[in-house]
Amino acid sequence: MFFAASLMLEGKVALVTGSARGLGRAYALRLAKLGADVVINDVNLKAAEEFNERLTAATVMDEVKNLGRRSIGIQADVSKKADVDGMFKKILDEFGRIDILVNNAGGRLRPGVAWASSVPPDDLRFTIDLNLVGTILCSQAASVPMKQQKSGNIISVSSAAGLLIGRTGRGADYAVAKAGVIHYTRLLAAELGPYGIRVNCIAPGYITSSRVVAQAQASEELARGFPLGRLGRPEDCANVIEFLVSDLSGYVTGQCIIVDGGYSLTQVWPA
């Protein structure tokens, strides 16, 4: 943690999408510890129960409040414009501003191999809508008040899957969506820079979120293939989020930071 003893985000308002559990929750709590008031968004504000993720309070909103910050929860589907517009109206009505947006909502939630040559159109649209379209809709909505403020910070969550190609074409829906997040980040950074708004993204590798653990996707054998010899933890990604919202990254925009323990150095994503 870069500024553990300070409240460098005091007076700031942050929205973290998909933050009722997992990595999104880790980002929300880190921002709260740094002094920000935090809006929790998810399609299910009790999502932690699905993967037996233990909270320190009844809800993530309560966890934020216990850190001395203001918080509200908004149940909304980021892939639907009406939901996004309604969410940002609530945020502005409640807090009067938005300073930080973390586009975390996403994932590959449809079963199946999703070969590049034959991924079902419905699965393709669903995954791209959730991961890429949701990021775009929220970024567009946030950019309006941020432009007026002449300040803001947008951080999107891509994936190492959006950068690397395995030995086969499987998982194409998710990989293409996350690759799109990276390029959209660059486009948005170029457009919003003159308004004092920075836009970056992170690309996590295998991180031991509650869903990964519950679905038994983590193993010591897998970890041995990583240069750093271990799988990632949610706080590893939260550390990079902290860097990107701090003044230490004040001259950084349009970048994608890979958080994968060096796995991308092997150049082949697990098939």
Steps between C-alpha positions, in 0.01 A plus 500: 500500500648831394337745742367276775514771768331773295153571367615615159151451352309689769219699339501277191213282383569164337281249319616141473284282276460133584615567856267296718769231526839390372747734336247781477448485874877513555521813285206663678644439846843621396355825365301545820813449709662775295217738590253476212125468534414189298198395297456124482342367181404147403216310338467331840610699804515174700724327247756404767257237628518311170867414551504495883714813515517620858428868557587693815151653506155426359582654160796653319330837546507443875866401479574833333299689762692322776814656350350842562391570144161556337363225279189401309422186305344510155372186334543551127602312186788695342429350158165686490511873429184576694646334809828688461330835450282440804802399709695816417197717571478344848871558558486864397180559699659347812859623476498780243811373321690195378879497513599137449343226290630144520344293221529161666174327407563213262611142471435199282171372637370283216602132499668344201833510321421804279724412209593798284353330193170397657413693816117524513381851408289534816798412722721738304258789537442431869872492584588804290206696641599421859873563467542756223166674447454539876841663525419736215155598633630574850800692367279710276266579789789588733670719243216754501540623861876441488531733201304763688729458802811504278624200696443129539654157495363201309654157552370199309570136574610299200673162526819328396265299278454817295872513428612141458403221262501138614577198287138491388221747424290420805355770725476734203195690626671609821841560342359722226290698749798561730724593207237756408516647852873562455463681170197696620712616794754647258235672291327649804828615654588692184160669494468586869858601577441868415226506766739386772356149503733201510393163359690175558432131540642196673523147362492243782612143445396215728378669819359299793164674519216326682360376168833354387541324834140373504532364147832330585688684226804567721771241568860476618587328174371798303688740727830328427472621141514863610839676523408632847393151605154581633153594386383856542293627791229770482727740689761467223253660259378748762860619542512594132161669519640706787799602287271605215282722722801657675713795398783254435330421168413861425680487164368156403205462266392265223695211650424137579688354797525121507458351848581133448811406696698496178296228333470701180877463463434141398294643208244219507177524693385161645279322250 
